[in-house]
Amino acid sequence: MAREKPEPAAEAEATPERSYREQLDFLNPIAQPLASRKLTRKLYKCIRKAAKHKQIRRGVKEVQKFINKGEKGITVLAGDTLPVDVYCHIPIMCEDRSLPYAYVPSKSDLGAAAGSKRPTCVIMIKPHEEYQENYDECLEEVSALPLPL
């Protein structure tokens, strides 16, 4: 019995993170527009910087509340969230208010980028002068993504 307990811990350490390609297998059908691998990395970097300055909104309720209040920012959604009913109204709200949004493949990576151990399905990045250059670059690329029909 004592021998079996270390094995799951060893397995957890030995399990590599899934690559971008592998994460694409778990996407929802509504995950459009999907950020490219390069844009996904830029968004995670921007989220990490925003989290340091407390400039992110995390979670469906919080993001929804601030979209309704008219707050500006980039909305990043996780493409592997199930059921989709949880957050399928967020892109529509963003389109109504002309806010840029994009999907990234993994909610666990999205949560980790925000500095949390828990996965999260929606994050809004607010602009801030400390990381403005990185934010503007992400904003430009996300805005250029084609919206779903």
GROMACS elastic network, one bead per residue, 0.5 to 0.9 nm:
[ bonds ]
;  ai    aj funct       b0    kb
    1     4     6  0.53796   500
    1     5     6  0.70419   500
    2     5     6  0.57242   500
    2     6     6  0.77861   500
    3     6     6  0.64870   500
    3     7     6  0.75470   500
    4     7     6  0.55736   500
    4     8     6  0.76532   500
    5     8     6  0.63865   500
    5     9     6  0.74495   500
    6     9     6  0.53693   500
    6    10     6  0.62199   500
    6    11     6  0.87221   500
    7    10     6  0.50102   500
    7    11     6  0.61086   500
    7    12     6  0.86551   500
    8    12     6  0.61605   500
    8    13     6  0.87023   500
    9    12     6  0.51310   500
    9    13     6  0.64110   500
    9    14     6  0.86660   500
   10    13     6  0.52258   500
   10    14     6  0.61274   500
   10    15     6  0.86466   500
   11    14     6  0.50244   500
   11    15     6  0.60342   500
   12    15     6  0.53275   500
   12    16     6  0.85212   500
   13    16     6  0.77192   500
   15    18     6  0.88632   500
   16    19     6  0.87472   500
   18    21     6  0.79664   500
   18    22     6  0.57662   500
   18    23     6  0.62043   500
   19    22     6  0.52081   500
   19    23     6  0.62168   500
   19    24     6  0.88032   500
   20    23     6  0.51225   500
   20    24     6  0.64446   500
   20    37     6  0.66430   500
   20   105     6  0.72458   500
   20   106     6  0.87088   500
   21    24     6  0.53059   500
   21    25     6  0.73388   500
   21    37     6  0.88596   500
   22    25     6  0.57013   500
   22    26     6  0.78475   500
   23    26     6  0.57076   500
   23    27     6  0.72576   500
   23    80     6  0.81467   500
   23   105     6  0.57522   500
   23   106     6  0.66089   500
   24    27     6  0.54938   500
   24    79     6  0.84533   500
   24    80     6  0.84474   500
   24   105     6  0.60488   500
   24   106     6  0.85986   500
   25    80     6  0.89644   500
   25   105     6  0.89702   500
   26    79     6  0.77989   500
   26    80     6  0.55624   500
   26    81     6  0.88501   500
   26   105     6  0.77528   500
   26   106     6  0.85191   500
   27    30     6  0.82492   500
   27    31     6  0.65584   500
   27    78     6  0.86085   500
   27    79     6  0.50522   500
   27    81     6  0.78367   500
   27   105     6  0.64502   500
   27   106     6  0.83818   500
   28    31     6  0.54677   500
   28    79     6  0.57075   500
   28    80     6  0.56993   500
   28    81     6  0.70689   500
   28    82     6  0.75490   500
   28    83     6  0.87982   500
   28    84     6  0.72747   500
   29    32     6  0.79974   500
   29    79     6  0.85829   500
   29    84     6  0.88353   500
   30    33     6  0.86711   500
   30    79     6  0.78870   500
   30    84     6  0.78485   500
   30    88     6  0.78416   500
   30   148     6  0.87445   500
   31    34     6  0.61241   500
   31    77     6  0.83289   500
   31    78     6  0.79992   500
   31    79     6  0.51561   500
   31    80     6  0.81631   500
   31   102     6  0.82726   500
   31   103     6  0.58617   500
   31   104     6  0.81848   500
   31   105     6  0.84327   500
   32    35     6  0.85152   500
   32    79     6  0.84289   500
   32   102     6  0.71843   500
   32   103     6  0.64859   500
   32   146     6  0.84137   500
   32   147     6  0.70717   500
   32   148     6  0.59580   500
   33   101     6  0.78903   500
   33   102     6  0.55127   500
   33   103     6  0.61107   500
   33   104     6  0.89778   500
   33   142     6  0.86302   500
   33   145     6  0.62552   500
   33   146     6  0.63169   500
   33   147     6  0.59174   500
   33   148     6  0.65244   500
   34    40     6  0.88382   500
   34    79     6  0.79219   500
   34   102     6  0.58267   500
   34   104     6  0.60611   500
   34   105     6  0.77188   500
   34   145     6  0.80735   500
   35    38     6  0.78659   500
   35    39     6  0.55906   500
   35    40     6  0.55687   500
   35    43     6  0.88460   500
   35   102     6  0.60337   500
   35   103     6  0.58712   500
   35   104     6  0.57087   500
   35   105     6  0.81860   500
   35   141     6  0.88995   500
   35   142     6  0.75205   500
   35   145     6  0.78810   500
   36    39     6  0.51294   500
   36    40     6  0.59061   500
   36    41     6  0.86004   500
   36   104     6  0.81442   500
   37    40     6  0.50840   500
   37    41     6  0.63862   500
   37    42     6  0.88143   500
   37   104     6  0.86954   500
   38    41     6  0.52906   500
   38    42     6  0.64315   500
   38    43     6  0.87764   500
   39    43     6  0.60793   500
   39    44     6  0.85865   500
   39   104     6  0.89391   500
   39   138     6  0.71940   500
   39   141     6  0.73790   500
   39   142     6  0.80566   500
   40    43     6  0.50973   500
   40    44     6  0.62099   500
   40    45     6  0.86064   500
   40   103     6  0.85800   500
   40   104     6  0.61039   500
   40   105     6  0.83627   500
   41    44     6  0.51433   500
   41    45     6  0.61791   500
   41    46     6  0.86197   500
   42    45     6  0.50600   500
   42    46     6  0.61465   500
   42    47     6  0.85686   500
   42   134     6  0.77204   500
   42   135     6  0.89132   500
   42   137     6  0.84817   500
   42   138     6  0.66456   500
   43    46     6  0.50096   500
   43    47     6  0.60504   500
   43    48     6  0.85913   500
   43    76     6  0.80546   500
   43   104     6  0.87419   500
   43   113     6  0.89378   500
   43   134     6  0.87550   500
   43   135     6  0.83388   500
   43   138     6  0.63986   500
   44    48     6  0.61696   500
   44    49     6  0.87002   500
   44   109     6  0.81342   500
   44   110     6  0.69650   500
   44   112     6  0.88110   500
   44   113     6  0.54388   500
   44   114     6  0.79748   500
   45    48     6  0.51564   500
   45    49     6  0.63876   500
   45    50     6  0.86392   500
   45   113     6  0.72902   500
   45   134     6  0.83226   500
   46    49     6  0.51651   500
   46    50     6  0.60588   500
   46    51     6  0.85248   500
   46   113     6  0.87281   500
   46   125     6  0.77810   500
   46   131     6  0.73445   500
   46   134     6  0.63326   500
   46   135     6  0.62835   500
   46   138     6  0.78330   500
   47    51     6  0.59593   500
   47    52     6  0.86536   500
   47    55     6  0.86210   500
   47    56     6  0.73136   500
   47   110     6  0.84015   500
   47   113     6  0.60166   500
   47   114     6  0.58609   500
   47   115     6  0.89107   500
   47   123     6  0.83503   500
   47   124     6  0.86469   500
   47   125     6  0.64405   500
   48    51     6  0.51599   500
   48    52     6  0.64976   500
   48   112     6  0.86580   500
   48   113     6  0.52536   500
   48   114     6  0.55576   500
   48   115     6  0.69773   500
   49    52     6  0.52825   500
   49    53     6  0.67324   500
   49    54     6  0.88001   500
   49    55     6  0.85532   500
   49   114     6  0.87040   500
   49   130     6  0.82807   500
   49   131     6  0.67347   500
   50    53     6  0.52047   500
   50    54     6  0.60267   500
   50    56     6  0.59439   500
   50   114     6  0.81048   500
   50   125     6  0.66220   500
   50   126     6  0.73131   500
   50   127     6  0.80804   500
   50   128     6  0.76609   500
   50   130     6  0.86503   500
   50   131     6  0.74915   500
   51    55     6  0.58658   500
   51    56     6  0.58773   500
   51   113     6  0.82519   500
   51   114     6  0.56633   500
   51   115     6  0.69639   500
   51   125     6  0.86359   500
   52    55     6  0.77019   500
   52   114     6  0.86784   500
   52   115     6  0.85834   500
   53    56     6  0.83302   500
   53   128     6  0.82017   500
   53   130     6  0.82243   500
   54    57     6  0.85456   500
   55   124     6  0.84938   500
   55   125     6  0.63815   500
   55   126     6  0.53268   500
   55   127     6  0.73243   500
   55   128     6  0.72811   500
   56    73     6  0.89936   500
   56   114     6  0.80159   500
   56   123     6  0.66510   500
   56   124     6  0.55356   500
   56   126     6  0.58837   500
   57    62     6  0.61884   500
   57    63     6  0.56402   500
   57    66     6  0.80271   500
   57   122     6  0.82674   500
   57   123     6  0.55341   500
   57   125     6  0.67336   500
   57   126     6  0.78832   500
   58    61     6  0.82678   500
   58    62     6  0.61749   500
   58    63     6  0.62265   500
   58   111     6  0.87353   500
   58   114     6  0.82891   500
   58   120     6  0.71585   500
   58   121     6  0.81971   500
   58   122     6  0.60208   500
   58   124     6  0.65381   500
   58   125     6  0.89348   500
   59    62     6  0.55627   500
   59    63     6  0.60398   500
   59    64     6  0.83669   500
   59   120     6  0.62025   500
   59   121     6  0.64306   500
   59   122     6  0.51835   500
   59   123     6  0.62654   500
   59   124     6  0.87380   500
   60    63     6  0.53423   500
   60    64     6  0.58620   500
   60    65     6  0.84425   500
   60    86     6  0.78465   500
   60    87     6  0.65121   500
   60    90     6  0.79343   500
   60   120     6  0.86763   500
   60   121     6  0.72420   500
   60   122     6  0.58541   500
   60   123     6  0.80383   500
   61    64     6  0.51906   500
   61    65     6  0.60807   500
   61    66     6  0.87648   500
   62    65     6  0.51384   500
   62    66     6  0.63692   500
   62    67     6  0.86523   500
   62   123     6  0.89452   500
   63    66     6  0.53008   500
   63    67     6  0.60891   500
   63    68     6  0.85812   500
   63    75     6  0.82060   500
   63    90     6  0.83571   500
   63   122     6  0.71608   500
   63   123     6  0.68010   500
   63   124     6  0.63052   500
   64    67     6  0.51646   500
   64    68     6  0.62207   500
   64    69     6  0.86788   500
   64    90     6  0.68539   500
   64    93     6  0.81076   500
   65    68     6  0.52483   500
   65    69     6  0.63499   500
   65    70     6  0.89304   500
   66    70     6  0.63128   500
   66    71     6  0.54888   500
   66    72     6  0.84718   500
   66   124     6  0.89915   500
   67    70     6  0.51609   500
   67    71     6  0.55259   500
   67    72     6  0.74442   500
   67    73     6  0.89400   500
   67    90     6  0.87728   500
   67    93     6  0.73319   500
   67    94     6  0.73466   500
   67    97     6  0.79599   500
   67    99     6  0.86949   500
   68    71     6  0.75736   500
   68    93     6  0.80931   500
   68    97     6  0.88271   500
   70    97     6  0.77993   500
   71   126     6  0.81958   500
   72    99     6  0.68882   500
   72   124     6  0.86456   500
   72   125     6  0.85587   500
   72   126     6  0.65793   500
   72   127     6  0.79252   500
   73    99     6  0.68240   500
   73   100     6  0.74331   500
   73   101     6  0.88390   500
   73   124     6  0.60500   500
   73   125     6  0.53023   500
   73   127     6  0.63209   500
   73   139     6  0.84541   500
   74    99     6  0.67062   500
   74   100     6  0.53971   500
   74   101     6  0.57249   500
   74   102     6  0.80776   500
   74   123     6  0.82097   500
   74   124     6  0.54670   500
   74   125     6  0.51351   500
   74   126     6  0.67877   500
   74   127     6  0.84598   500
   74   135     6  0.86299   500
   74   138     6  0.83094   500
   74   139     6  0.66907   500
   74   142     6  0.80353   500
   75    90     6  0.87739   500
   75    91     6  0.85221   500
   75    94     6  0.78347   500
   75    99     6  0.74690   500
   75   100     6  0.63913   500
   75   102     6  0.66191   500
   75   103     6  0.85966   500
   75   122     6  0.70656   500
   75   123     6  0.57805   500
   75   125     6  0.64007   500
   75   126     6  0.89451   500
   76   100     6  0.87525   500
   76   101     6  0.56930   500
   76   102     6  0.52280   500
   76   103     6  0.57560   500
   76   104     6  0.69791   500
   76   110     6  0.84355   500
   76   121     6  0.82248   500
   76   122     6  0.57511   500
   76   123     6  0.52058   500
   76   124     6  0.61098   500
   76   125     6  0.77690   500
   77    81     6  0.87534   500
   77    87     6  0.85849   500
   77    90     6  0.87260   500
   77    91     6  0.87240   500
   77   101     6  0.74645   500
   77   102     6  0.62204   500
   77   104     6  0.62110   500
   77   105     6  0.85784   500
   77   106     6  0.88984   500
   77   107     6  0.79153   500
   77   110     6  0.83177   500
   77   120     6  0.85831   500
   77   121     6  0.55872   500
   77   123     6  0.65112   500
   77   124     6  0.86667   500
   78    81     6  0.60886   500
   78   102     6  0.86541   500
   78   103     6  0.55175   500
   78   104     6  0.51397   500
   78   105     6  0.57906   500
   78   106     6  0.54563   500
   78   108     6  0.85225   500
   78   109     6  0.88448   500
   78   110     6  0.69651   500
   78   120     6  0.74494   500
   78   122     6  0.63369   500
   78   123     6  0.87540   500
   79    82     6  0.88275   500
   79   103     6  0.55231   500
   79   104     6  0.56307   500
   79   106     6  0.62140   500
   79   107     6  0.72084   500
   79   121     6  0.79103   500
   80    84     6  0.87842   500
   80   104     6  0.84224   500
   80   105     6  0.60798   500
   80   106     6  0.57928   500
   80   107     6  0.64599   500
   80   121     6  0.82436   500
   81    84     6  0.62621   500
   81    86     6  0.81908   500
   81    87     6  0.84249   500
   81   106     6  0.81558   500
   81   107     6  0.68503   500
   81   120     6  0.87757   500
   81   121     6  0.63069   500
   82    85     6  0.77631   500
   82    86     6  0.75348   500
   83    86     6  0.60501   500
   83    87     6  0.84103   500
   84    87     6  0.59485   500
   84    88     6  0.56326   500
   85    88     6  0.53404   500
   85    89     6  0.77894   500
   86    89     6  0.80900   500
   87    90     6  0.56873   500
   87    91     6  0.82216   500
   87   121     6  0.78853   500
   87   122     6  0.79730   500
   88    91     6  0.66364   500
   88    92     6  0.77617   500
   89    92     6  0.53994   500
   89    93     6  0.63787   500
   89    94     6  0.88448   500
   90    93     6  0.51023   500
   90    94     6  0.62316   500
   90    95     6  0.87253   500
   90   122     6  0.86794   500
   91    95     6  0.61613   500
   91    96     6  0.86189   500
   91    99     6  0.88873   500
   91   100     6  0.89343   500
   91   101     6  0.69469   500
   91   102     6  0.86712   500
   92    95     6  0.50933   500
   92    96     6  0.61853   500
   92    97     6  0.87160   500
   93    96     6  0.51505   500
   93    97     6  0.63954   500
   93    98     6  0.85819   500
   93    99     6  0.83528   500
   94    97     6  0.52501   500
   94    98     6  0.58855   500
   94   100     6  0.67260   500
   94   101     6  0.69418   500
   95    99     6  0.60681   500
   95   100     6  0.75646   500
   95   101     6  0.84160   500
   96    99     6  0.78199   500
   99   143     6  0.85911   500
  100   139     6  0.71996   500
  100   142     6  0.62515   500
  100   143     6  0.55336   500
  101   124     6  0.88228   500
  101   139     6  0.89823   500
  101   142     6  0.65366   500
  101   143     6  0.76138   500
  101   145     6  0.89232   500
  102   142     6  0.62903   500
  102   143     6  0.87362   500
  102   145     6  0.79284   500
  103   106     6  0.88715   500
  104   107     6  0.78198   500
  104   109     6  0.88713   500
  104   110     6  0.77756   500
  105   109     6  0.83612   500
  105   110     6  0.86919   500
  106   109     6  0.53546   500
  106   110     6  0.62556   500
  106   111     6  0.87655   500
  106   119     6  0.85261   500
  106   121     6  0.84122   500
  107   111     6  0.61209   500
  107   112     6  0.85230   500
  107   118     6  0.88811   500
  107   119     6  0.51475   500
  107   120     6  0.52728   500
  107   121     6  0.53183   500
  107   122     6  0.81975   500
  108   111     6  0.51245   500
  108   112     6  0.61344   500
  108   113     6  0.86163   500
  108   117     6  0.81172   500
  108   118     6  0.68891   500
  108   120     6  0.65957   500
  108   121     6  0.84068   500
  109   113     6  0.60773   500
  109   114     6  0.86451   500
  109   119     6  0.71415   500
  109   120     6  0.85316   500
  110   113     6  0.51977   500
  110   114     6  0.64955   500
  110   115     6  0.89522   500
  110   116     6  0.88509   500
  110   119     6  0.66316   500
  110   120     6  0.62300   500
  110   121     6  0.73711   500
  110   122     6  0.81666   500
  110   123     6  0.79354   500
  111   114     6  0.51493   500
  111   115     6  0.65632   500
  111   116     6  0.53165   500
  111   117     6  0.66425   500
  111   118     6  0.58193   500
  111   121     6  0.78251   500
  111   122     6  0.89455   500
  111   123     6  0.86510   500
  112   115     6  0.50533   500
  112   116     6  0.51547   500
  112   117     6  0.60423   500
  112   118     6  0.73365   500
  112   119     6  0.70301   500
  112   120     6  0.86129   500
  113   116     6  0.73756   500
  114   117     6  0.89202   500
  114   120     6  0.87881   500
  114   123     6  0.83504   500
  115   118     6  0.89167   500
  116   119     6  0.73202   500
  116   120     6  0.85645   500
  120   123     6  0.75106   500
  125   135     6  0.83367   500
  126   135     6  0.85377   500
  127   130     6  0.88445   500
  127   131     6  0.77711   500
  127   132     6  0.64322   500
  127   135     6  0.65382   500
  127   136     6  0.83572   500
  128   131     6  0.60372   500
  128   132     6  0.56377   500
  128   135     6  0.80569   500
  129   133     6  0.81785   500
  130   133     6  0.83590   500
  131   134     6  0.55279   500
  131   135     6  0.61401   500
  131   136     6  0.86791   500
  132   136     6  0.59534   500
  132   137     6  0.85178   500
  133   136     6  0.52106   500
  133   137     6  0.62729   500
  133   138     6  0.87496   500
  134   137     6  0.51626   500
  134   138     6  0.63104   500
  134   139     6  0.85908   500
  135   138     6  0.51597   500
  135   139     6  0.59957   500
  135   140     6  0.85746   500
  136   140     6  0.60748   500
  136   141     6  0.86389   500
  137   140     6  0.52669   500
  137   141     6  0.63798   500
  137   142     6  0.86769   500
  138   141     6  0.52092   500
  138   142     6  0.59808   500
  138   143     6  0.83647   500
  139   142     6  0.52361   500
  139   143     6  0.59282   500
  139   144     6  0.84989   500
  140   143     6  0.52315   500
  140   144     6  0.62557   500
  141   144     6  0.50899   500
  141   145     6  0.66376   500
  142   145     6  0.53446   500
  142   146     6  0.88152   500
  143   146     6  0.80236   500
  144   147     6  0.88793   500
